[in-house]
Amino acid sequence: MGLIDDAKDAAEATGKKIGEAVDDAKERLSDRVDEAKAEADVKRAEAERDATKAKNDYKESLRD
């Protein structure tokens, strides 16, 4: 039974290692998605800031 137990232990260890690799990959992907969302939020905020500045500059030019 020693050989069968060794094979079983090796299979379990391999399964755990694969599971850990999958979890790590999912976490890295999640981090990249979060980073992309944050960058999109920043770009959106910058675009809104620029649009507001352009609108305010235009209004100011009308007052002159």
ChimeraX attribute file (.defattr): number of C-alpha atoms within 10 A of each C-alpha:
attribute: neighborCount
match mode: 1-to-1
recipient: residues
	/A:1	6
	/A:2	7
	/A:3	8
	/A:4	9
	/A:5	10
	/A:6	11
	/A:7	12
	/A:8	12
	/A:9	12
	/A:10	12
	/A:11	12
	/A:12	12
	/A:13	12
	/A:14	12
	/A:15	12
	/A:16	12
	/A:17	12
	/A:18	12
	/A:19	12
	/A:20	12
	/A:21	12
	/A:22	12
	/A:23	12
	/A:24	12
	/A:25	12
	/A:26	12
	/A:27	12
	/A:28	12
	/A:29	12
	/A:30	12
	/A:31	12
	/A:32	12
	/A:33	12
	/A:34	12
	/A:35	12
	/A:36	12
	/A:37	12
	/A:38	12
	/A:39	12
	/A:40	12
	/A:41	12
	/A:42	12
	/A:43	12
	/A:44	12
	/A:45	12
	/A:46	12
	/A:47	12
	/A:48	12
	/A:49	12
	/A:50	12
	/A:51	12
	/A:52	12
	/A:53	12
	/A:54	12
	/A:55	12
	/A:56	12
	/A:57	12
	/A:58	11
	/A:59	11
	/A:60	10
	/A:61	9
	/A:62	8
	/A:63	7
	/A:64	5
